[in-house]
Amino acid sequence: MFWFAQLMLALKDIHSARIMHRDIKSANVFIGDGNKPHVGDFGVSKISDPNEEKKGSTIGTIFYMAPEVIDAKPY
């Protein structure tokens, strides 16, 4: 539960900085010193444009994609 809470706080911080990770999966979570999880691999991340309502690109790992992304619907 500690790891889950820490990861949710990390995602909250990432999103508050207007960054979309776009490839959240267990392989991109690393356990560091003090048994703390870290989110990594921002290679396909994107800074959100406040003037753009929804995103529409299909990028990331197919097994972890949301159904609307696979169906090429905006998210």
Secondary structure, 3 states (H helix, E strand, C coil): CHHHHHHHHHHHHHHHCCEECCCCCHHHEEECHHHCEEECCCCCCEECCCCCCCCCCCCCCHHHCCHHHHCCCCC
